[in-house]
Amino acid sequence: MAEANSQSVYRPWRVSLRTALVLTALWAASLAVWRYLTYESLVDRTPSYERAPRTQLSTMMLGPNRVHIERVTRNRRDGSLSASDGGGREVGETAAPDSAALSRCAAWLDVVQIELEEAADLPDIVELRVFDHAQRKLLAEVDAAYGYRFLEPDRVQVYGFQRELPETIDVWFRVNGHYPDEAPLHLDAQPGALCATPHGTIAVGELRGGDWAYDSRKAPAYHLLLSDNDQEISVSFQLQGGRDAADYAISAVTHDGRRVPDARFLRLTSSANYAEPRQFAVGLAELDHFEVRRWVGRQPFFFEGVRLPAASGQPFLPPPTVSLAVEGKLPERRLSGFAPLQVSIAVEQGDLDYNISSKNSAVIVTQSQTSRPSAKDAFTVRTKVHGLSGLLVKQRFQQRSTGEWVDPAKTFKRLGSTGYGLSGLRTLAVESYGTPLEDVAAIEASLELKK
């Protein structure tokens, strides 16, 4: 009897329905809080966005500066243009800047042009990236037929080569801020010109056409063949700091008022006494002067989900072909027949080899020691496309002796490369042909995607 009483009686643990509901609610709330605190969106997990601030509006405020999308224009296959305002509302036909080029290329190139409001508080745009909004990838990662470039000071062009662009995009900028109420200082575009600031002086040391690199002595070392001679300048600024430190930004200004900012700043300190080489995408002949202004800071941000005007939905025609007269000479020029894409071509004597490297996120090329520049049995062609990184300039040449057009598909060696520049995408290619230059009458160029 005592043994029976000493055994405990098992009783199951019971929880009321109310208690179960309360515990479930607490668990769900805790899980929601945990997910909120630890959740990373796809944008935050994409390094190219750099966790930059964003806006779904048409205006972004950045300290004393403001960036506002004024209009988004798109060409249609029939050559007409449609546009929307910064809020995505259609406004019909439009007379956009560069509208003639947008219409001429409409049959073979889908182009969207985003116009920013040009105002005193617009910061300097120093870097551009364009993403597919749905996939959160850079356009060139989605399709090699997509590309973009920035046209100073206030336009973005986005391209679809034989492809229609996505419905929505993210437009990412890096900007240099300034104080809108402070007038910029003037610096003449000639060696020896001087600009006095409250924090020291900035002088023009050396000014050259083309994109030049400098060695450790700050002297010109070699020419970078990526850039067109007539579309780039290299400047060596002499800095002399004063008592107080400050940072300044410099822009090149053309005769027609176009401003091309430098992506970096110049620091004036009490110990500053040195030369600083910089490059600008401005031709020496079109350069008027430089502007100097206080640098507020650098800030990335992006417009999220910019909705493009509706696509026409019509098929594309093949791109045009453009001819370049050679007649045994060495032409170097931009092929306007492919506008608004910037396509440049240069013809050189000899069998030339090149080394490819990078500089400030862009591709640069220098001539190799194995080159034969004096070779009479060969000529070399350099091509550059600014706006697309997956596009090549296909060529054939006409012989002077026979008048026949020669497809050199099996008679050349190609050195190709692509680069991501601060102002857009680039493609560079070099072809060497085993034909005497004196027997070349003309070169015919067309565009094709890299395979």
Stockholm file with secondary structure:
# STOCKHOLM 1.0

chainA/1-451         MAEANSQSVYRPWRVSLRTALVLTALWAASLAVWRYLTYESLVDRTPSYERAPRTQLSTMMLGPNRVHIERVTRNRRDGSLSASDGGGREVGETAAPDSAALSRCAAWLDVVQIELEEAADLPDIVELRVFDHAQRKLLAEVDAAYGYRFLEPDRVQVYGFQRELPETIDVWFRVNGHYPDEAPLHLDAQPGALCATPHGTIAVGELRGGDWAYDSRKAPAYHLLLSDNDQEISVSFQLQGGRDAADYAISAVTHDGRRVPDARFLRLTSSANYAEPRQFAVGLAELDHFEVRRWVGRQPFFFEGVRLPAASGQPFLPPPTVSLAVEGKLPERRLSGFAPLQVSIAVEQGDLDYNISSKNSAVIVTQSQTSRPSAKDAFTVRTKVHGLSGLLVKQRFQQRSTGEWVDPAKTFKRLGSTGYGLSGLRTLAVESYGTPLEDVAAIEASLELKK
#=GR chainA/1-451 SS CHHHHHSCCCCCCCCCHHHHHHHHHHHHHHHHHHHHHHCCCTTTTCGGGTTCCEESSSEEEETTEEEEEEEEEEECTTSCEEEEETTSCEEESCCCTTHHHHHHTTTTEEEEEEEECCCTTCCEEEEEEEEETTTTEEHHHHCTTEEEEEETTTEEEEEEETSCCCSEEEEEEEEEECCTTSCCEEEESSTTCEEEETTEEEEEEEEEESCEEECTTSSEEEECTTSCGGGCEEEEEEEEECSSCEEEEEEEEETTCCEEECSSCEEECTTCEEEEEEEESSCGGGEEEEEEEECCEEEEEEEEEEECCCCCCCCCCCCCCEEEECTTSCCEEECGGGTTSEEEEEEEESBCCEEEEEETTEEEEEECTTCBTTCTTCEEEEEEEESCSSEEEEEEEEETTTCCEECCTTSEEEEEEEEEETTEEEEEEEEEESSCGGGEEEEEEEEEECC
#=GC SS_cons         CHHHHHSCCCCCCCCCHHHHHHHHHHHHHHHHHHHHHHCCCTTTTCGGGTTCCEESSSEEEETTEEEEEEEEEEECTTSCEEEEETTSCEEESCCCTTHHHHHHTTTTEEEEEEEECCCTTCCEEEEEEEEETTTTEEHHHHCTTEEEEEETTTEEEEEEETSCCCSEEEEEEEEEECCTTSCCEEEESSTTCEEEETTEEEEEEEEEESCEEECTTSSEEEECTTSCGGGCEEEEEEEEECSSCEEEEEEEEETTCCEEECSSCEEECTTCEEEEEEEESSCGGGEEEEEEEECCEEEEEEEEEEECCCCCCCCCCCCCCEEEECTTSCCEEECGGGTTSEEEEEEEESBCCEEEEEETTEEEEEECTTCBTTCTTCEEEEEEEESCSSEEEEEEEEETTTCCEECCTTSEEEEEEEEEETTEEEEEEEEEESSCGGGEEEEEEEEEECC
//
